[in-house]
Amino acid sequence: MHKSLILLPMIAGLALSGCANMSGSASVAPRSMSFQATSTDEAVLLEQTATLDLMMKDIVRHTTIKHAAVGAAIGCGLAVVTSSASSCLTAAAAGGAMGAASGYAAGKRDVARRIELVSANSIVRSIRQSNTQLGDINADLPKFLAQQDADIKGLKSLKAMGTISTEEFDTRVAAIRSSRAELAEALLMSSQQARTASANLREAAAQGQSGLEWHISAVDQMEREALSARSSIALL
C-alpha cells in the first residue's frame, strides 16, 4: 500500500509532463506543417505548369504548316498547288493528252478532298489534355497562393517575436517569391504558345483547310484562361 501511494504522485507528474509536452508541440506543429504543405503544393503546381507548357508546345508543333495537298500527286494533280498545270499537261501530251487531262482532273479533285495543312484529328487529343491540365491548375492555384500569403504573414510574426532570424525570414520569403515568378512565367509561356497555335490554325484555314473552327475556339479559350491564371499571381 505504501509503495502504491508513493508511486501515485510520480505517475501524476509524468502524465502532467506528457500533457505539457503535447500542448507545447501543438502550438508549433501547425506552423511547420503549413510550410511543409506549401512546399508539397508548390512542387505539384510547378510540375503542372511545366507539363502544360510542354503540351502547348506540342500543339504548336502539330499546328505548324509543314506540307500541303497530302496525296495530291496523282497525274498532274500536284500542278494545282504548284501552278504549273499547263507545263505538266504539255509535257504529258506525247504520252496521250487524254491521260494527262484525266490525271489532272483526278488530282484536282483529290486536292479539294484531301488538302490537310495541319492534322486536325491529332490536335484534338492534345487540346483536351491541355484543357484538363489547365483546369487542374486553375483549381489549385487560388488555394496555393492564399496559403503562401498566410505563410508570409506567419513568417513576419515569427520574425517579430525573434523566433527566426532575419536571414531565415529573407530566405523563406525569397523561395516563395521565386516559386511565384516561376509559375507566372510558365503560364505566360503557355498563353504565348496558345496564341501561336491559334495563328497557325487560322493560317491553315485561310489556305483552304476546313473544319478548324472548334480547334481555333478551344485554343483561344486556353490562351485566355492561361492569361487569367497568370494575372491572379501577384509577384512579391
Backbone as JSON, one array per atom type, in Angstrom:
{
  "sequence": "MHKSLILLPMIAGLALSGCANMSGSASVAPRSMSFQATSTDEAVLLEQTATLDLMMKDIVRHTTIKHAAVGAAIGCGLAVVTSSASSCLTAAAAGGAMGAASGYAAGKRDVARRIELVSANSIVRSIRQSNTQLGDINADLPKFLAQQDADIKGLKSLKAMGTISTEEFDTRVAAIRSSRAELAEALLMSSQQARTASANLREAAAQGQSGLEWHISAVDQMEREALSARSSIALL",
  "N": [[0.83, -1.2, 0.0], [1.89, 1.24, 0.81], [3.88, 1.58, -1.11], [2.33, 1.92, -3.4], [1.04, 4.28, -2.84], [3.19, 5.97, -2.85], [3.97, 5.88, -5.53], [1.86, 7.07, -6.89], [1.94, 10.04, -6.97], [4.18, 10.27, -8.64], [3.34, 9.09, -11.04], [1.24, 10.78, -11.68], [2.69, 13.11, -12.03], [4.23, 12.44, -14.29], [2.19, 12.16, -16.16], [1.15, 14.76, -16.28], [3.4, 16.03, -17.24], [3.59, 14.87, -19.76], [1.23, 15.88, -20.93], [1.9, 18.57, -20.94], [4.01, 18.59, -22.75], [2.7, 17.76, -25.06], [0.96, 19.87, -25.38], [2.74, 21.97, -25.83], [3.99, 21.13, -28.22], [1.84, 21.17, -29.94], [1.41, 23.82, -30.43], [3.44, 24.46, -32.1], [3.45, 22.64, -34.21], [1.3, 23.08, -36.22], [2.32, 25.31, -37.57], [4.79, 24.45, -38.7], [3.83, 22.34, -40.25], [2.29, 23.73, -42.01], [4.14, 25.12, -43.64], [5.37, 22.9, -44.75], [3.27, 21.7, -46.16], [2.79, 23.72, -48.02], [5.15, 23.62, -49.49], [4.92, 21.1, -50.67], [2.57, 21.43, -52.22], [3.51, 23.42, -53.87], [5.48, 22.08, -55.39], [3.83, 20.35, -56.83], [2.23, 22.16, -58.31], [4.2, 23.52, -59.81], [5.09, 21.43, -61.36], [2.74, 20.87, -62.75], [2.36, 23.25, -64.25], [4.67, 23.25, -65.79], [4.27, 20.93, -67.28], [1.97, 21.66, -68.67], [3.04, 23.67, -70.29], [4.71, 22.14, -71.95], [2.77, 20.6, -73.22], [1.41, 22.6, -74.64], [3.42, 23.42, -76.36], [3.57, 21.14, -77.88], [1.12, 21.24, -79.17], [1.54, 23.51, -80.73], [3.52, 22.49, -82.38], [2.06, 20.53, -83.77], [0.29, 22.12, -85.13], [1.77, 23.59, -86.85], [2.32, 24.51, -90.14], [3.47, 22.27, -92.43], [3.31, 20.98, -94.81], [1.41, 20.61, -97.88], [-1.58, 19.68, -99.6], [-1.85, 16.75, -99.23], [-1.32, 13.63, -100.6], [-1.87, 14.5, -103.18], [-0.48, 14.15, -105.49], [-1.38, 12.89, -108.05], [-1.27, 11.93, -111.26], [-1.27, 14.91, -112.88], [-1.94, 16.25, -110.65], [-0.54, 17.59, -108.62], [0.14, 19.89, -109.82], [-1.91, 21.63, -109.42], [-1.4, 22.83, -107.02], [1.19, 23.81, -107.38], [0.92, 25.53, -109.48], [1.6, 24.91, -112.1], [0.18, 23.73, -114.14], [-0.24, 23.85, -116.93], [2.29, 23.39, -118.09], [2.72, 20.86, -117.17], [0.69, 19.39, -118.44], [1.42, 19.8, -121.08], [3.9, 18.56, -121.23], [3.11, 15.99, -120.83], [1.67, 15.41, -123.07], [2.73, 14.0, -125.22], [2.55, 11.44, -124.38], [-0.09, 11.0, -124.42], [-2.73, 12.99, -124.5], [-5.26, 12.79, -123.41], [-4.92, 11.08, -121.26], [-3.28, 12.62, -119.6], [-4.9, 14.83, -119.1], [-6.98, 13.59, -117.8], [-5.64, 12.63, -115.55], [-4.92, 15.05, -114.38], [-7.44, 16.16, -113.75], [-8.34, 14.27, -111.91], [-6.4, 14.58, -109.96], [-6.93, 17.21, -109.19], [-9.45, 16.97, -108.01], [-8.69, 15.37, -105.9], [-7.03, 17.06, -104.45], [-8.89, 18.97, -103.58], [-10.38, 17.38, -101.93], [-8.61, 16.23, -100.07], [-6.76, 18.01, -99.07], [-4.69, 18.98, -96.45], [-3.38, 20.91, -94.27], [-2.67, 21.01, -91.6], [-2.8, 18.49, -89.06], [-5.82, 17.9, -88.07], [-7.21, 16.0, -86.5], [-5.24, 14.85, -84.86], [-4.67, 16.94, -83.23], [-6.83, 17.33, -81.56], [-6.87, 15.59, -79.28], [-4.59, 16.5, -77.93], [-5.4, 19.11, -77.31], [-7.56, 18.63, -75.6], [-6.3, 17.29, -73.46], [-4.6, 19.31, -72.6], [-6.48, 21.19, -71.8], [-7.59, 19.88, -69.59], [-5.36, 19.81, -67.9], [-4.92, 22.56, -67.54], [-7.28, 23.19, -66.26], [-6.94, 21.86, -63.82], [-4.82, 23.34, -62.77], [-5.99, 25.89, -62.51], [-7.83, 25.27, -60.55], [-6.26, 24.59, -58.35], [-4.51, 26.71, -57.93], [-5.54, 29.2, -56.63], [-5.91, 28.45, -53.9], [-3.34, 27.69, -53.23], [-1.9, 30.1, -53.53], [-3.16, 31.62, -51.55], [-2.36, 30.19, -49.3], [0.38, 30.62, -49.38], [0.41, 33.38, -48.9], [-0.54, 33.35, -46.28], [1.56, 31.99, -45.09], [3.64, 33.83, -45.38], [2.68, 35.86, -43.75], [2.75, 34.5, -41.32], [5.5, 34.09, -41.11], [6.39, 36.7, -40.79], [5.35, 37.25, -38.28], [6.78, 35.4, -36.72], [9.34, 36.39, -37.08], [9.07, 38.91, -35.88], [8.71, 38.12, -33.24], [11.14, 37.14, -32.72], [11.66, 34.5, -33.13], [12.61, 33.42, -35.48], [15.47, 34.2, -37.47], [16.48, 37.23, -39.21], [17.79, 36.53, -41.54], [16.83, 33.92, -42.03], [14.15, 34.48, -42.4], [14.28, 36.11, -44.7], [15.28, 34.24, -46.52], [13.21, 32.32, -46.7], [11.07, 33.86, -47.65], [12.16, 34.68, -50.05], [12.21, 32.25, -51.39], [9.48, 31.77, -51.73], [8.85, 33.95, -53.32], [10.36, 33.31, -55.59], [9.15, 30.91, -56.48], [6.63, 31.85, -57.17], [7.24, 33.57, -59.27], [8.2, 31.72, -61.1], [5.94, 30.14, -61.6], [4.28, 32.1, -62.73], [5.73, 32.76, -65.03], [5.69, 30.34, -66.46], [2.95, 30.06, -67.01], [2.54, 32.33, -68.55], [4.15, 31.71, -70.75], [2.74, 29.5, -71.71], [0.36, 30.72, -72.52], [1.35, 32.26, -74.61], [2.21, 30.26, -76.32], [-0.26, 29.17, -76.96], [-1.36, 31.29, -78.38], [0.3, 31.32, -80.61], [-0.29, 28.8, -81.71], [-2.98, 29.2, -82.34], [-2.72, 31.16, -84.34], [-1.41, 29.63, -86.26], [-3.41, 27.76, -86.89], [-5.38, 29.44, -87.91], [-4.07, 30.34, -90.17], [-3.89, 27.98, -91.62], [-6.59, 27.56, -92.11], [-7.1, 29.8, -93.65], [-5.71, 29.1, -95.92], [-7.22, 27.18, -97.01], [-7.97, 24.85, -95.58], [-10.61, 23.16, -94.05], [-12.96, 22.85, -91.27], [-11.76, 23.62, -88.88], [-12.77, 25.26, -86.96], [-13.64, 24.63, -84.32], [-11.22, 23.88, -83.14], [-9.72, 26.25, -83.26], [-11.27, 27.92, -81.64], [-11.1, 26.54, -79.18], [-8.36, 26.66, -78.58], [-7.99, 29.41, -78.43], [-9.53, 29.91, -76.16], [-8.01, 28.6, -74.22], [-5.77, 30.22, -74.22], [-6.84, 32.56, -73.12], [-7.56, 31.63, -70.56], [-5.1, 30.83, -69.49], [-3.78, 33.28, -69.39], [-5.47, 34.58, -67.6], [-5.06, 33.08, -65.27], [-2.38, 33.65, -64.91], [-2.55, 36.42, -64.37], [-3.65, 36.39, -61.86], [-1.63, 35.96, -60.13], [0.14, 37.68, -57.9], [3.15, 39.15, -57.98], [5.8, 39.19, -55.62]],
  "CA": [[0.0, 0.0, 0.0], [2.73, 2.44, 0.88], [4.55, 1.76, -2.4], [1.35, 2.45, -4.35], [0.8, 5.69, -2.53], [4.37, 6.73, -3.26], [4.02, 5.92, -6.99], [0.78, 7.89, -7.47], [2.4, 11.38, -7.38], [5.1, 10.17, -9.76], [2.54, 8.82, -12.24], [0.52, 12.02, -11.98], [3.67, 14.07, -12.56], [4.55, 12.05, -15.66], [1.02, 12.45, -17.01], [1.1, 16.21, -16.48], [4.52, 16.38, -18.09], [3.21, 14.47, -21.11], [0.24, 16.85, -21.41], [2.58, 19.83, -21.2], [4.77, 18.43, -23.99], [1.74, 17.72, -26.16], [0.44, 21.23, -25.56], [3.79, 22.78, -26.43], [4.23, 20.74, -29.6], [0.67, 21.52, -30.74], [1.49, 25.23, -30.84], [4.46, 24.59, -33.12], [3.19, 21.74, -35.33], [0.56, 23.63, -37.35], [3.14, 26.24, -38.34], [5.73, 23.68, -39.51], [3.06, 21.59, -41.23], [1.83, 24.69, -43.01], [5.23, 25.32, -44.59], [5.6, 21.64, -45.44], [2.18, 21.54, -47.12], [3.0, 24.68, -49.09], [6.24, 23.11, -50.3], [4.38, 20.0, -51.46], [1.67, 22.01, -53.21], [4.34, 24.16, -54.81], [6.08, 21.11, -56.31], [2.77, 19.87, -57.7], [1.85, 23.23, -59.24], [5.31, 23.75, -60.74], [5.07, 20.32, -62.31], [1.56, 21.05, -63.59], [2.57, 24.33, -65.21], [5.71, 22.81, -66.73], [3.63, 19.97, -68.17], [1.1, 22.43, -69.55], [3.88, 24.35, -71.28], [5.12, 21.12, -72.9], [1.58, 20.26, -74.01], [1.13, 23.69, -75.56], [4.45, 23.35, -77.4], [3.18, 20.03, -78.74], [0.04, 21.74, -80.01], [2.17, 24.39, -81.72], [4.2, 21.61, -83.35], [1.04, 19.89, -84.6], [-0.43, 23.1, -85.94], [2.68, 24.26, -87.78], [2.12, 24.05, -91.52], [4.7, 21.69, -92.96], [3.08, 20.46, -96.15], [0.1, 20.92, -98.43], [-2.1, 18.75, -100.6], [-1.43, 15.38, -98.95], [-1.86, 12.68, -101.56], [-2.38, 15.18, -104.36], [0.34, 13.88, -106.67], [-1.98, 11.91, -108.95], [-1.18, 12.52, -112.59], [-0.8, 16.29, -112.8], [-2.67, 16.87, -109.54], [0.32, 18.48, -107.85], [0.19, 21.16, -110.55], [-2.93, 22.51, -108.86], [-0.77, 23.57, -105.94], [2.4, 24.47, -107.84], [0.54, 26.45, -110.56], [2.3, 24.55, -113.34], [-0.7, 22.77, -114.82], [-0.07, 23.88, -118.38], [3.54, 22.73, -118.46], [2.54, 19.44, -116.87], [-0.13, 18.82, -119.5], [2.2, 19.86, -122.32], [4.93, 17.52, -121.15], [2.48, 14.67, -120.88], [0.89, 15.29, -124.3], [3.3, 12.95, -126.08], [2.1, 10.14, -123.87], [-1.54, 10.92, -124.54], [-3.34, 14.16, -123.88], [-6.44, 12.39, -122.64], [-4.47, 10.53, -120.0], [-2.79, 13.72, -118.79], [-6.04, 15.64, -118.67], [-7.72, 12.79, -116.82], [-4.87, 12.64, -114.32], [-5.02, 16.39, -113.83], [-8.77, 16.3, -113.17], [-8.4, 13.42, -110.72], [-5.57, 15.23, -108.96], [-7.62, 18.4, -108.7], [-10.48, 16.51, -107.07], [-8.01, 14.85, -104.72], [-6.6, 18.22, -103.67], [-10.06, 19.56, -102.94], [-10.9, 16.47, -100.92], [-7.66, 15.74, -99.09], [-5.79, 19.0, -98.61], [-4.62, 18.99, -94.98], [-2.18, 21.65, -93.9], [-2.37, 20.55, -90.24], [-3.58, 17.3, -88.73], [-6.86, 18.32, -87.12], [-7.56, 14.91, -85.57], [-4.18, 14.65, -83.87], [-4.66, 18.1, -82.33], [-7.96, 17.27, -80.63], [-6.47, 14.95, -78.02], [-3.68, 17.41, -77.24], [-6.18, 20.22, -76.78], [-8.35, 18.15, -74.45], [-5.38, 17.04, -72.35], [-4.15, 20.62, -72.11], [-7.62, 21.78, -71.09], [-7.67, 19.21, -68.28], [-4.22, 20.28, -67.11], [-5.17, 23.95, -67.19], [-8.36, 23.18, -65.27], [-6.34, 21.49, -62.52], [-4.03, 24.49, -62.3], [-6.93, 26.93, -62.09], [-8.48, 24.82, -59.32], [-5.29, 24.52, -57.24], [-3.73, 27.93, -57.77], [-6.01, 30.16, -55.62], [-5.64, 27.95, -52.55], [-1.89, 27.73, -53.05], [-1.49, 31.5, -53.33], [-3.66, 32.03, -50.24], [-1.51, 29.55, -48.3], [1.65, 31.35, -49.39], [0.18, 34.65, -48.2], [-0.63, 33.03, -44.85], [2.91, 31.64, -44.65], [4.41, 35.07, -45.26], [2.19, 36.52, -42.54], [3.3, 33.76, -40.19], [6.94, 34.36, -41.03], [6.55, 38.04, -40.23], [5.09, 37.15, -36.83], [7.91, 34.7, -36.12], [10.47, 37.32, -37.08], [8.8, 39.94, -34.88], [8.88, 37.52, -31.92], [12.52, 36.71, -32.57], [11.73, 33.05, -33.25], [13.51, 33.16, -36.6], [16.37, 35.33, -37.76], [16.2, 37.99, -40.43], [18.32, 35.76, -42.66], [15.9, 32.83, -42.33], [12.95, 35.12, -42.95], [14.56, 36.52, -46.08], [15.45, 33.04, -47.34], [11.91, 31.71, -46.95], [10.28, 34.76, -48.5], [12.77, 34.62, -51.38], [11.77, 30.99, -52.01], [8.1, 31.99, -52.14], [8.91, 34.89, -54.45], [10.9, 32.59, -56.73], [8.15, 29.97, -56.99], [5.57, 32.63, -57.82], [7.75, 34.05, -60.55], [8.3, 30.56, -61.99], [4.57, 29.81, -62.0], [3.8, 33.16, -63.61], [6.45, 32.65, -66.3], [5.2, 29.15, -67.16], [1.61, 30.36, -67.5], [2.69, 33.3, -69.63], [4.67, 30.97, -71.9], [1.64, 28.68, -72.23], [-0.56, 31.6, -73.25], [2.0, 32.63, -75.86], [2.16, 29.08, -77.19], [-1.64, 29.07, -77.45], [-1.54, 32.33, -79.38], [1.0, 30.85, -81.81], [-1.09, 27.7, -82.26], [-4.17, 29.81, -82.93], [-2.29, 31.8, -85.59], [-1.15, 28.55, -87.2], [-4.7, 27.21, -87.32], [-6.05, 30.44, -88.75], [-3.36, 30.34, -91.45], [-4.32, 26.77, -92.33], [-7.97, 27.81, -92.56], [-7.03, 30.79, -94.75], [-5.16, 28.44, -97.1], [-8.2, 26.26, -97.58], [-8.39, 23.71, -94.77], [-11.88, 23.39, -93.37], [-13.2, 22.08, -90.06], [-10.85, 24.01, -87.8], [-13.42, 26.27, -86.12], [-13.61, 24.19, -82.91], [-9.83, 23.9, -82.7], [-9.33, 27.64, -83.05], [-12.0, 28.41, -80.47], [-10.58, 25.89, -77.98], [-7.02, 27.19, -78.31], [-8.19, 30.79, -77.98], [-10.02, 29.85, -74.78], [-6.87, 28.25, -73.36], [-4.93, 31.41, -74.09], [-7.49, 33.46, -72.16], [-7.51, 31.05, -69.22], [-3.71, 30.88, -69.02], [-3.51, 34.68, -69.05], [-6.24, 34.89, -66.39], [-4.33, 32.45, -64.16], [-1.15, 34.46, -64.7], [-2.88, 37.72, -63.77], [-4.03, 36.21, -60.46], [-0.4, 35.82, -59.33], [0.77, 38.96, -57.57], [4.56, 38.94, -57.68], [6.2, 39.84, -54.37]],
  "C": [[0.87, 1.25, 0.0], [3.43, 2.7, -0.44], [3.61, 2.36, -3.42], [1.12, 3.92, -4.11], [1.98, 6.55, -2.96], [4.4, 6.92, -4.77], [2.99, 6.85, -7.6], [1.24, 9.29, -7.85], [3.34, 11.34, -8.58], [4.36, 9.96, -11.06], [1.82, 10.08, -12.67], [1.47, 13.04, -12.6], [4.04, 13.76, -14.0], [3.42, 12.38, -16.61], [0.94, 13.93, -17.31], [2.22, 16.66, -17.41], [4.22, 16.05, -19.54], [2.22, 15.44, -21.71], [0.92, 18.16, -21.79], [3.35, 19.74, -22.51], [3.86, 18.44, -25.2], [1.22, 19.11, -26.46], [1.46, 22.1, -26.26], [4.01, 22.44, -27.88], [3.07, 21.13, -30.48], [0.76, 22.95, -31.22], [2.5, 25.42, -31.96], [4.1, 23.81, -34.38], [2.42, 22.37, -36.47], [1.42, 24.54, -38.21], [4.1, 25.46, -39.25], [5.0, 22.88, -40.57], [2.57, 22.5, -42.34], [2.9, 24.9, -44.07], [5.48, 24.05, -45.39], [4.53, 21.42, -46.51], [2.35, 22.48, -48.29], [4.08, 24.19, -50.03], [5.76, 21.98, -51.21], [3.47, 20.51, -52.57], [2.45, 22.75, -54.29], [4.95, 23.22, -55.85], [5.05, 20.6, -57.32], [2.41, 20.92, -58.75], [2.96, 23.51, -60.25], [5.36, 22.65, -61.79], [3.89, 20.45, -63.28], [1.8, 22.12, -64.66], [3.65, 23.97, -66.23], [5.14, 21.83, -67.75], [2.71, 20.67, -69.16], [1.91, 23.1, -70.65], [4.34, 23.36, -72.36], [3.95, 20.72, -73.81], [1.28, 21.34, -75.05], [2.17, 23.73, -76.68], [4.13, 22.24, -78.39], [2.05, 20.45, -79.68], [0.59, 22.66, -81.1], [2.84, 23.55, -82.81], [3.19, 20.98, -84.31], [0.31, 20.87, -85.51], [0.47, 23.87, -86.9], [2.54, 23.67, -89.18], [3.44, 23.56, -92.09], [4.53, 21.21, -94.4], [1.69, 20.86, -96.62], [-0.29, 19.83, -99.41], [-1.58, 17.33, -100.39], [-2.09, 14.45, -99.96], [-2.34, 13.3, -102.85], [-1.62, 14.83, -105.63], [-0.2, 12.72, -107.48], [-1.98, 12.54, -110.34], [-0.56, 13.89, -112.49], [-1.46, 17.01, -111.62], [-1.84, 17.86, -108.76], [0.43, 19.85, -108.52], [-0.85, 22.14, -110.04], [-2.32, 23.4, -107.79], [0.42, 24.38, -106.44], [2.16, 25.46, -108.97], [1.32, 26.19, -111.84], [1.49, 23.56, -114.15], [-0.44, 22.72, -116.31], [1.2, 23.15, -118.81], [3.45, 21.23, -118.22], [1.77, 18.76, -118.0], [0.64, 18.78, -120.81], [3.23, 18.73, -122.35], [4.33, 16.13, -121.29], [1.75, 14.41, -122.18], [1.4, 14.17, -125.19], [2.83, 11.58, -125.64], [0.6, 9.99, -123.93], [-2.19, 12.03, -123.78], [-4.52, 13.78, -123.0], [-6.02, 11.86, -121.27], [-3.99, 11.63, -119.06], [-3.93, 14.54, -118.24], [-6.84, 14.9, -117.61], [-7.0, 12.78, -115.48], [-4.95, 13.98, -113.63], [-6.36, 16.59, -113.12], [-8.88, 15.49, -111.88], [-7.58, 14.06, -109.59], [-6.23, 16.45, -108.36], [-8.71, 18.02, -107.7], [-9.84, 16.03, -105.78], [-7.53, 15.99, -103.83], [-7.77, 18.8, -102.91], [-10.55, 18.7, -101.79], [-9.92, 16.23, -99.77], [-6.63, 16.77, -98.63], [-5.83, 19.1, -97.09], [-3.31, 19.65, -94.57], [-1.72, 21.29, -92.49], [-3.25, 19.35, -89.95], [-4.6, 17.62, -87.64], [-7.16, 17.25, -86.09], [-6.5, 14.73, -84.49], [-4.14, 15.79, -82.85], [-5.72, 17.98, -81.25], [-7.56, 16.7, -79.28], [-5.55, 15.87, -77.23], [-4.42, 18.58, -76.61], [-6.95, 19.8, -75.54], [-7.46, 17.88, -73.24], [-4.89, 18.36, -71.75], [-5.25, 21.32, -71.34], [-7.76, 21.2, -69.69], [-6.57, 19.71, -67.36], [-4.44, 21.71, -66.64], [-6.29, 24.06, -66.16], [-7.85, 22.83, -63.88], [-5.55, 22.65, -61.93], [-4.95, 25.58, -61.77], [-7.64, 26.57, -60.79], [-7.54, 24.9, -58.12], [-4.63, 25.86, -56.93], [-4.24, 28.88, -56.7], [-5.69, 29.72, -54.19], [-4.14, 28.0, -52.24], [-1.41, 29.14, -52.77], [-1.94, 32.01, -51.96], [-2.8, 31.44, -49.12], [-0.15, 30.24, -48.24], [1.52, 32.68, -48.66], [0.13, 34.43, -46.69], [0.75, 32.69, -44.29], [3.77, 32.89, -44.46], [3.99, 35.83, -44.0], [2.73, 35.84, -41.29], [4.79, 34.0, -40.01], [7.21, 35.74, -40.44], [6.34, 38.03, -38.72], [6.26, 36.48, -36.12], [9.14, 35.6, -36.03], [10.29, 38.39, -36.01], [9.01, 39.41, -33.46], [10.32, 37.07, -31.67], [12.69, 35.21, -32.67], [12.63, 32.64, -34.41], [14.34, 34.42, -36.87], [15.92, 36.06, -39.03], [16.66, 37.22, -41.65], [17.37, 34.63, -43.06], [14.61, 33.37, -42.93], [13.16, 35.48, -44.42], [14.67, 35.32, -47.01], [14.11, 32.42, -47.7], [11.04, 32.57, -47.85], [10.83, 34.75, -49.93], [12.34, 33.35, -52.13], [10.33, 31.12, -52.52], [8.06, 32.9, -53.37], [9.37, 34.18, -55.73], [9.87, 31.64, -57.34], [7.02, 30.7, -57.7], [6.01, 33.11, -59.2], [7.83, 32.91, -61.56], [6.93, 30.14, -62.49], [4.05, 30.83, -63.01], [4.43, 33.04, -65.0], [5.92, 31.47, -67.12], [3.81, 29.4, -67.75], [1.65, 31.36, -68.65], [3.19, 32.61, -70.9], [3.57, 30.12, -72.53], [0.65, 29.52, -73.02], [0.04, 32.02, -74.58], [2.02, 31.47, -76.85], [0.76, 28.92, -77.78], [-1.9, 30.09, -78.55], [-0.88, 31.92, -80.7], [0.22, 29.74, -82.5], [-2.34, 28.23, -82.95], [-3.84, 30.46, -84.27], [-2.01, 30.75, -86.66], [-2.44, 27.98, -87.77], [-5.43, 28.17, -88.24], [-5.39, 30.51, -90.14], [-3.77, 29.13, -92.29], [-5.73, 26.95, -92.89], [-7.97, 28.79, -93.74], [-6.52, 30.15, -96.03], [-6.07, 27.33, -97.63], [-8.61, 25.07, -96.75], [-9.65, 24.05, -94.0], [-11.95, 22.57, -92.08], [-12.31, 22.43, -88.89], [-11.47, 24.99, -86.81], [-13.34, 25.9, -84.64], [-12.19, 24.3, -82.36], [-9.37, 25.32, -82.37], [-9.99, 28.21, -81.8], [-11.43, 27.84, -79.18], [-9.22, 26.44, -77.59], [-7.1, 28.64, -77.83], [-8.65, 30.84, -76.52], [-8.89, 29.5, -73.81], [-5.93, 29.44, -73.18], [-5.52, 32.36, -73.05], [-7.37, 32.93, -70.74], [-6.09, 31.09, -68.64], [-3.34, 32.31, -68.61], [-4.24, 35.09, -67.77], [-5.54, 34.32, -65.16], [-3.07, 33.24, -63.86], [-1.46, 35.76, -63.99], [-3.28, 37.59, -62.3], [-2.81, 36.1, -59.54], [0.23, 37.2, -59.13], [2.21, 38.69, -57.17], [4.99, 39.77, -56.48], [7.43, 40.69, -54.56]]
}
